[in-house]
Amino acid sequence: MQGVNLPQQPKIAVIGLGYVGLPLAVALSRHFAVVGFDVDRGRIAELGAGHDRTREVGSAALRAAGLHLSADSAVLAGQDLYIVTVPTPVDDAHRPDLGAVIAASRSVGAALAAGAVVVYESTVYPGVTEEICGPILEEVSGLAAGRDFFLGYSPERINPGDRVHSLDRIVKVVAGQTPAVTAFLAGVYGKVTEAGVFQAASIRTAEAAKVIENAQRDINIAFINEVTKIFNRMDLSVYDVLEAARTKWNFLDFRPGMVGGHCIGVDPYYLAHCSETLGLHPQVILAGRRTNDSMGFYFAERAVEALQAAASGRSGAAVLVLGLTFKENVPDLRNSKVVDLIAGLRQRGCGVTVHDPLADRDEAKAVCGVDLLADLQGAAGFDCVIGAVAHDDYRRLATADFERLLGDGGLVFDLRNMWPAERLPAGCRRYSV
């Protein structure tokens, strides 16, 4: 392999044990000797106790995995394959923040020996692996990329909370600096997925494929969000419109909502940054981002308008927001746009109470500045209940629950189309976009 002769059973280090890295490390540990490294000592302690706060790996599977978990970078020495799965967020100006990738590259570089392969799974724009990460690895290790060690890229495709499109059911894209490295990565990843492995033409091709996957989804959701605003002006429910439109065989089934999280709400900015460095000023990509970033405040405005049309529209209406995480059935609060909904309601004079059965209360306060209601059992008498996140717990709410939660003539603002009108108590009003 042009200076690299990796064993058929390589020793593997996974750097970053979040939503992506942990399931990957557990899956790989069924076939290889795997070290799991994370700089967060609290995270290592929790995983060592058999608990995964992300809920991606169950306690039994975590305890059964033959993982060596550590926050000590010394464990990275002597590995054959390094897989970097750290976050790649944006800063306050929506510019790519590669700090975690750079730090991980320095840690790997300090441990790197001749003959190893370093593959990145973190979402980046084309060129980052070879033009930013590679030189850092070379500088720290004193070795040459493409001669002494080799680079690779395999974009992560895990969808948090999705038990259908799990790691073992997703086609894995791989690319290496040479065809031999690509084939090596295909062999490793092929052990953990039944869906197969696609060998991309180059590392930059694989990076580009990843960044457009989420940008495409963002744009499609932005279109639905924009037509939601149009149809709302016409007193049409976008959900009724979508139900009819979905009967056409090639209609794309996207739904309106607040687009947050660490992928769809972030990756388009990486593509836009890449475009701008080439002197191209993207129109569609950033227009989609502007539309989706506006939806929390838009929904707040619609809720207040609906309240003002009712007897409950008095000043200082009491509103219960159900859900704070960025999507249903996950505890992840990163980049949640429900925060914008809450801010918009408060700006319009509403008193807002927030509940989420999955979010950590301390993290909600620290990350979102929100005090979460401990449970719904004692909650009652609200002027409005807003279904912001479609957790299964909320989908199961029954008529008796709404009778307790709502005051007389109260409003149910069903953003996620969770509750049919017949499930709601007599005398309450239902509004859906």
Helices and strands as residue ranges (DSSP letters): E 12-15, H 21-28, E 34-37, H 41-48, H 59-64, E 67-70, G 73-76, E 81-84, H 99-111, E 117-120, H 128-128, I 129-133, H 134-141, E 150-153, G 167-169, E 172-176, H 179-189, E 197-199, H 203-233, H 238-245, H 267-277, H 284-293, H 295-308, E 318-322, H 338-347, E 351-355, H 361-363, I 364-368, E 372-373, E 382-387, H 392-395, H 399-405, E 406-414, G 421-423, E 429-431
